[in-house]
Amino acid sequence: MDKVFSRRTALVTGAGLSAGLAFPGVARAAGDGSVGFTLDAETLDGGEQITSVTLGTARIGPIDPASLTTGTFRVHAKATSPIDTGGQDAGYDLDRPVTAARLDRRGDIVLELAHGEGEPGAGTLGYLDSKSRNVRLDLVYTITQTAPVRSRHGRPVTFTRFTQGRLANPEVDAFGYHTSRSGMKYRLYSPAAPRGRRPLIVWLHGGGEGASLPDHYYDNETTLRANRGALGFATPEAQAIFGGAYVVAPQSTSAWMDDGPRFAPLIHEIIREVQRTRPVDTGRVYVAGCSNGGYLTLKMTTTYPETFAASVPICGVVRARKEGDPPLVPDAELAAISTPTWLVASRDDDTVDPVANTVHAHELIHRSELTLYDEVVWNGHRFPGHWSWIYVARNDPSTRGTHLWQWMARKRR
């Protein structure tokens, strides 16, 4: 049911070697002429992309920025799946267009790359149809110098070797790595210099971001790289609204809908663990999630009715997955929910029927809010209708003049 995630493009990290060219009569850079480079990434609404590469040239000496052009270096990217794809071609092997070349404030050369929703070869994740999972692709970038650059003194310089370093995504890197006592992995964002007790926001990912344990694949990465669901709550805008909040993003060992009653206590254990180790205000714990995570968001409030100050289920499932099966969240449980709830979906969702699930739940949950979009469009790009979590990550839903994040932040248990 989460095949819609296949339209997301890929993520990666890897180590590769890249070579420069020798130019007659041109001096090599000081030392051995070797330069390391970083892959600079950003999580867009449609998934993480490599937006630029940064060459560590500052240590070699000042470069004349006027000598840098989009043709000075060529960038090639090759991406492969870390696990068996069942014959699916999940990667790519192509040149990345360089759109700008500049110096950063440290004096390193930055090569800006073509990127944006749907840009071929920019993504860091691949969706495997046979596994119904996103995986981080193994990336090997090759940098080739095609023309010399000049030092500040006018001396032409060529680099002999480029060595790939780490993938850097500041928003993702701000979330620390953790594993609960029960073995469930999670990422945790902590507000800067928290004074007093702070809210805790729990983000529950969709079906495509779980582990694939038969392949020994449990990366604790795709939850933050496939979309902006958790990252949205860690932005300066959200942090200002919540007064500084912890954000925790657990990763399922499969898919939440496979066994919600078993997963709910494991999520609750993580919440308790964060509460023990961080100054969390237990009266301001919020839960939100999309698709599979939208289902578990509702399940958490039925299982732990006294834990959450507010709940935001996004395009979640409450009805039976197959005809004849019992509903995932029975009507009686929905009607008994006392946690303030704001449901979000889009009418054109062709993965999870919004009327049979989101609207149905809204009709049963006492005093719940509902935002039902006609389609999912952001910054002029139309996304699949199932991706209504994009609106939540941007604090777009509103009712009676109040936006979603502000509504959440005002709730207390």
C-alpha positions in Angstrom: 0.0 0.0 0.0 3.0 2.3 0.2 4.1 1.8 -3.3 3.7 5.5 -3.8 7.0 5.9 -2.1 8.6 4.5 -5.3 8.4 7.9 -6.8 10.8 9.2 -4.3 14.3 9.4 -5.6 17.3 8.0 -3.7 19.9 8.5 -0.9 23.5 7.5 -0.5 26.8 7.7 1.1 30.0 6.0 -0.1 33.7 6.5 -0.6 35.2 6.9 -4.0 38.3 8.2 -5.6 38.4 10.9 -8.2 41.2 12.0 -10.5 42.3 15.3 -11.9 44.0 16.0 -15.3 47.6 17.1 -15.9 48.0 20.3 -17.8 51.3 21.1 -19.5 53.1 24.0 -18.0 50.6 24.2 -15.0 51.8 23.8 -11.4 50.3 21.1 -9.2 48.8 22.2 -5.9 51.0 22.3 -2.9 51.8 18.9 -1.3 50.7 15.9 -3.2 47.9 17.7 -5.0 45.2 15.5 -3.3 41.9 17.1 -2.3 39.1 15.6 -0.3 35.5 16.5 -0.9 32.2 16.4 0.9 28.8 15.5 -0.5 26.4 18.3 0.6 22.8 17.1 1.0 19.4 18.6 1.7 16.1 16.8 2.5 13.5 18.2 0.1 9.8 17.4 0.3 10.3 14.5 -2.2 13.4 13.1 -0.5 17.1 13.9 0.2 19.3 15.1 -2.7 23.0 16.0 -3.1 22.8 19.7 -3.9 26.5 20.4 -4.1 30.0 19.1 -3.4 32.6 21.0 -1.4 36.3 20.5 -2.4 38.7 21.0 0.6 41.0 23.4 -1.3 41.4 26.1 1.4 44.5 24.4 2.9 46.3 24.7 -0.4 46.1 28.4 -0.5 43.8 31.2 -1.7 42.0 30.6 -5.1 41.0 33.4 -7.4 37.1 33.1 -7.6 37.2 34.6 -11.1 39.0 31.5 -12.3 36.1 29.2 -11.4 33.4 28.4 -14.0 30.8 25.7 -14.4 33.2 23.9 -16.8 36.2 23.8 -14.5 35.2 20.5 -13.0 33.1 17.6 -14.1 31.0 15.7 -11.5 29.9 12.1 -12.1 27.7 10.1 -9.7 27.1 6.4 -9.5 24.6 4.9 -7.1 23.9 1.3 -6.3 21.6 -0.5 -3.8 23.2 -1.8 -0.6 21.0 -4.9 -0.7 19.5 -7.2 -3.4 16.9 -5.5 -5.5 15.3 -8.5 -7.0 16.4 -7.4 -10.5 15.2 -3.8 -10.1 17.4 -1.0 -11.4 17.3 1.2 -8.3 20.4 3.3 -8.9 22.0 5.5 -11.6 25.3 6.2 -13.4 25.5 9.7 -14.9 27.1 13.2 -14.9 25.7 15.8 -12.6 25.3 19.2 -14.2 27.3 21.9 -12.4 25.2 25.0 -12.2 27.7 27.3 -10.3 31.2 27.2 -8.9 32.2 29.5 -6.0 34.3 29.8 -2.9 32.8 29.4 0.5 33.8 31.5 3.5 36.6 29.1 4.4 38.1 29.3 0.9 36.9 25.9 -0.2 35.6 25.4 -3.7 31.8 24.6 -3.8 30.3 23.1 -7.0 26.6 23.7 -7.0 24.7 20.8 -8.7 21.4 20.8 -10.5 18.7 19.6 -8.0 15.0 19.9 -7.3 12.0 17.6 -7.2 12.4 15.0 -9.9 16.0 15.9 -10.8 17.7 12.7 -12.3 20.6 11.3 -10.3 20.3 13.8 -7.4 18.6 11.6 -4.8 20.3 9.6 -2.1 17.5 7.0 -1.5 16.2 4.3 -3.7 12.8 2.6 -3.3 12.9 -1.2 -3.8 9.5 -2.5 -5.0 10.2 -6.0 -3.9 11.0 -4.9 -0.3 8.5 -2.0 -0.1 11.4 0.0 1.4 13.6 3.0 0.8 17.3 2.3 1.2 20.3 4.5 1.3 22.1 4.0 -2.0 25.9 3.5 -2.0 27.2 6.6 -3.8 30.5 7.0 -5.6 31.2 10.5 -6.9 34.0 11.2 -9.3 35.4 14.7 -9.7 37.5 15.5 -12.8 39.3 18.8 -13.2 39.0 19.9 -16.9 40.8 23.3 -16.7 43.2 24.9 -14.2 42.2 27.3 -11.5 44.4 30.3 -10.5 45.8 31.2 -7.2 45.4 34.8 -5.9 48.8 35.4 -7.2 47.8 34.4 -10.8 49.6 31.0 -10.8 47.6 28.3 -12.5 46.9 25.3 -10.3 45.7 21.7 -11.0 44.7 19.1 -8.5 45.9 15.5 -9.0 43.4 13.5 -7.0 40.0 13.9 -5.3 38.9 11.7 -2.5 35.3 11.4 -1.5 34.5 12.1 2.2 31.3 12.1 4.2 27.7 13.0 3.3 26.7 16.1 5.2 23.1 17.1 5.8 23.0 19.6 8.7 19.3 19.1 9.5 19.7 15.3 9.6 23.1 15.4 11.4 21.4 17.4 14.2 19.6 14.2 15.3 21.6 11.9 17.4 21.7 8.1 17.1 20.1 5.9 19.8 18.8 2.4 20.4 16.2 1.5 23.1 16.7 -1.3 25.6 14.3 -3.4 23.4 16.5 -2.9 20.4 14.4 -0.3 18.5 16.6 2.4 16.8 15.6 6.0 16.9 17.0 9.5 16.2 16.6 12.3 18.6 16.8 16.1 18.2 17.6 18.1 21.3 16.9 21.9 21.5 19.9 24.1 22.2 20.6 24.8 25.8 17.2 23.8 27.2 16.2 25.7 30.3 13.4 24.0 32.2 11.3 21.2 30.9 10.6 21.1 27.2 8.0 19.5 25.0 8.6 16.2 23.2 7.3 15.5 19.7 7.2 11.9 18.5 7.3 11.4 14.7 6.2 8.0 13.3 7.4 7.4 9.7 5.6 5.8 6.8 5.8 2.2 5.5 8.8 2.9 3.2 11.1 3.9 6.0 11.1 0.8 8.1 13.9 -1.8 8.2 14.3 -4.9 6.0 15.5 -7.4 8.5 15.7 -10.4 6.1 18.4 -8.3 4.4 20.0 -7.3 7.7 19.1 -3.7 6.8 18.2 -1.5 9.7 19.9 1.9 9.1 18.2 4.5 11.4 18.6 6.9 8.4 15.7 6.9 6.0 13.3 8.2 8.6 14.9 11.6 8.3 16.0 11.5 4.6 12.9 10.3 2.8 10.8 13.4 3.7 10.6 16.4 6.0 8.2 14.9 8.5 10.5 14.9 11.5 12.8 17.6 10.3 9.9 20.1 10.1 9.5 20.1 13.8 13.2 20.7 14.3 13.3 23.9 12.1 13.9 27.3 13.8 10.3 28.2 13.0 8.8 25.2 14.8 11.3 25.4 17.7 10.2 29.0 18.3 6.5 28.0 18.3 7.1 25.1 20.8 9.6 27.1 22.9 12.3 24.5 22.1 11.2 20.9 21.7 12.8 17.5 21.6 11.9 15.5 18.5 12.2 11.7 18.4 11.9 9.6 15.3 11.8 5.8 16.0 12.4 3.4 13.1 10.2 0.3 12.8 11.8 -3.1 12.4 9.2 -3.7 9.6 6.1 -1.7 9.1 3.9 -0.3 11.9 0.7 -1.8 10.4 2.2 -5.3 10.5 1.9 -5.4 14.3 0.7 -2.2 15.9 -0.2 -3.7 19.3 3.4 -5.0 19.6 5.0 -1.8 18.4 3.0 0.6 20.5 4.7 -0.5 23.8 8.1 -0.2 22.1 7.4 3.4 21.1 6.1 4.1 24.6 9.4 2.7 26.0 11.4 5.2 23.9 9.2 8.0 25.1 9.9 7.0 28.7 13.6 6.6 28.0 13.8 10.2 26.6 11.8 11.4 29.6 14.3 9.8 32.0 17.3 11.2 30.3 16.2 14.6 29.2 14.2 17.5 30.8 10.9 16.7 29.1 7.6 18.2 30.2 5.4 15.1 30.5 2.3 17.2 30.1 3.5 18.3 26.6 4.2 15.1 24.7 2.8 15.1 21.1 2.6 12.4 18.5 2.3 12.7 14.7 2.8 10.3 11.8 2.1 9.6 8.2 0.6 6.7 6.4 1.7 3.6 8.4 2.7 6.1 11.0 -0.7 7.8 10.8 -2.2 4.5 11.8 0.2 4.1 14.7 -0.4 7.7 15.8 -4.1 6.8 16.4 -3.1 3.4 17.9 -0.8 5.2 20.4 -3.7 7.4 21.7 -6.0 4.4 22.1 -3.4 2.4 23.9 -2.0 5.2 26.0 -4.9 7.7 26.4 -3.1 9.6 29.3 0.3 10.1 27.5 -0.3 12.7 24.7 -1.3 16.3 24.8 -2.2 16.2 21.1 -2.2 13.8 18.1 -1.8 14.4 14.3 -2.6 11.4 12.2 -1.8 12.0 8.5 -3.3 9.9 5.7 -3.5 7.0 8.2 -5.4 3.7 7.9 -8.1 2.7 10.3 -10.1 0.3 8.2 -9.2 -3.3 7.4 -6.4 -3.8 4.9 -8.2 -6.7 3.2 -11.9 -7.5 2.9 -12.9 -9.7 5.8 -10.1 -8.6 8.1 -10.9 -6.8 11.3 -10.4 -3.0 11.2 -6.9 -1.8 12.3 -8.6 0.7 14.6 -12.1 -0.3 15.5 -14.9 2.3 15.6 -15.3 1.8 19.3 -11.7 2.7 19.9 -11.9 5.8 17.7 -15.0 7.0 19.5 -13.2 6.6 22.8 -10.2 8.8 21.9 -10.0 11.7 24.3 -6.6 13.1 23.1 -7.1 16.3 21.0 -6.7 15.1 17.4 -6.1 16.9 14.1 -6.4 14.7 11.1 -4.9 15.6 7.7 -5.3 14.0 4.2 -5.8 14.8 0.6 -8.9 14.0 -1.5 -6.7 12.7 -4.4 -4.9 10.1 -2.2 -5.0 6.9 -4.3 -3.0 4.9 -1.7 -5.2 5.3 1.4 -8.9 6.1 0.8 -9.3 9.5 2.6 -13.0 9.1 3.1 -13.0 5.6 4.4 -10.1 6.3 6.8 -9.4 9.9 7.7 -12.9 11.3 7.3 -14.4 8.3 9.0 -12.0 8.7 11.9 -12.8 12.4 12.2 -16.5 11.7 12.3 -16.0 9.3 15.3 -13.3 11.2 17.3 -15.0 13.7 19.6 -14.2 17.3 18.7 -11.4 16.3 16.3 -10.1 18.8 13.7 -9.8 17.8 10.0 -7.9 19.4 7.1 -8.8 17.7 3.8 -6.8 19.1 0.8 -7.9 18.7 -2.8 -4.3 17.9 -3.9 -0.7 18.0 -2.7 1.1 21.0 -4.3 4.1 22.8 -2.8 6.3 25.4 -4.4 4.5 24.8 -7.7 5.3 21.1 -7.8 2.5 18.5 -7.6 3.2 15.5 -5.5 1.2 12.2 -5.2 -2.0 12.7 -3.2 -0.8 10.4 -0.5 2.0 12.8 0.5 -0.2 15.1 2.6 2.5 15.0 5.3 4.3 17.7 3.2 1.7 20.2 4.5 2.2 19.2 8.1 6.0 19.6 7.8 5.4 23.1 6.6 2.8 24.1 9.2 0.2 24.7 6.5 -3.0 23.2 8.0 -5.1 25.8 9.8 -8.5 26.2 11.3 -10.3 29.3 12.6 -7.1 31.4 12.1 -4.8 28.9 14.0 -2.1 26.9 12.3 -1.4 23.3 13.3 1.9 23.8 15.1 0.5 26.6 17.2 -2.6 24.4 18.0 -0.3 21.6 19.1 1.9 23.9 21.2 -1.1 25.2 23.2 -2.3 21.8 24.2 -1.5 20.5 27.7 -2.4 17.2 29.3 
